[in-house]
């Protein structure tokens, strides 16, 4: 399983928890720097970020991916739209939460959220 990390580096403890929650081993963590230029189009910049990855069409649609989204909501939305277009479904994302009373601030893996399941369940509600 590949982790596409658009955020802060993940610790070994976080990666171990991800493997437990996903019941998958991590093949590679791909760090994607998302410090975008606010004076330029975000859509174009996100497309360029994803085009730098070496996955072909088949790999996008068949490989196992977990996504650690960027914290800026607009960029996260564009990343999800781009990934859905390449993968054909919404990916599973990693949710981190702060560890109470940690100094300096630390984060733990809270859950893995399967966005395709969220979408499918929403389609069944009226």
Secondary structure, DSSP 8 states (H G I E B T S, - for coil): -EEEE-SS---HHHHHHHHHHHTS---EEEE------TTS-HHHHHHHHHHTS---HHHHHHS-EEEE--SSHHHHHHHHHHHHHHHSS--EEEEEEE-TT-SS--EEEEEEEEHHHHHHHHHT--
